Amino acid sequence: MSKNYAKVSLSLTLKEAIKYMHDCKQNCLLVVDDEDLLEGILTYGDIRRLSKTSSDASTGDSTIIDV
């Protein structure tokens, strides 16, 4: 079990989040607010599911908060 998790801001776009996940070799990201408090977790599964139902997600223009 990993003890190091990548954190991202709510304002990050999905495209940026996907790139960050890939670069950090993570399957999920901790999404935090401006005060570094956890808002949620974004996973590759979430992105895959979203990309099947929304054309916006496939372009990466949506922010994480939109998910």
C-alpha positions as CSV (number, residue, x, y, z in Angstrom):
1,M,0.0,0.0,0.0
2,S,1.3,3.4,-1.0
3,K,2.0,6.1,1.6
4,N,2.7,8.8,-1.0
5,Y,-0.3,10.3,-2.8
6,A,-0.4,13.1,-5.4
7,K,-2.5,16.1,-4.5
8,V,-4.1,18.6,-6.9
9,S,-6.2,21.7,-6.8
10,L,-9.9,21.8,-7.6
11,S,-9.0,24.3,-10.4
12,L,-6.9,21.8,-12.4
13,T,-8.4,20.7,-15.7
14,L,-9.1,17.0,-16.4
15,K,-6.5,17.1,-19.1
16,E,-3.9,18.4,-16.6
17,A,-5.0,15.9,-14.0
18,I,-4.6,13.0,-16.4
19,K,-1.1,14.2,-17.3
20,Y,-0.2,14.6,-13.7
21,M,-1.5,11.1,-12.8
22,H,0.6,9.7,-15.6
23,D,3.7,11.7,-14.7
24,C,3.4,10.7,-11.0
25,K,2.6,7.1,-11.9
26,Q,-0.5,7.2,-9.7
27,N,-4.0,5.7,-10.3
28,C,-5.7,8.4,-8.3
29,L,-5.3,12.0,-7.1
30,L,-6.3,13.6,-3.9
31,V,-8.3,16.7,-4.7
32,V,-7.8,19.5,-2.2
33,D,-9.1,23.0,-1.7
34,D,-7.1,26.2,-1.1
35,E,-6.7,25.3,2.5
36,D,-5.3,21.9,1.6
37,L,-8.4,20.1,2.9
38,L,-9.5,17.0,1.1
39,E,-12.5,17.6,-1.2
40,G,-12.4,14.2,-2.9
41,I,-10.5,11.6,-4.9
42,L,-10.2,11.4,-8.6
43,T,-9.4,8.0,-10.2
44,Y,-8.7,6.8,-13.7
45,G,-12.0,4.9,-13.4
46,D,-13.8,8.1,-12.8
47,I,-12.2,9.7,-15.9
48,R,-13.0,6.6,-18.1
49,R,-16.6,6.6,-16.9
50,L,-17.0,10.3,-17.5
51,S,-15.4,10.2,-20.9
52,K,-17.9,7.6,-22.1
53,T,-20.8,9.9,-21.1
54,S,-19.5,13.4,-21.8
55,S,-17.7,14.8,-24.8
56,D,-16.4,17.7,-22.6
57,A,-14.3,15.3,-20.6
58,S,-12.6,13.9,-23.6
59,T,-11.3,17.3,-24.6
60,G,-10.0,18.0,-21.1
61,D,-11.7,21.4,-20.9
62,S,-13.6,20.6,-17.7
63,T,-12.1,21.3,-14.3
64,I,-11.9,18.6,-11.6
65,I,-14.7,20.4,-9.7
66,D,-17.0,19.7,-12.7
67,V,-16.6,16.0,-12.2
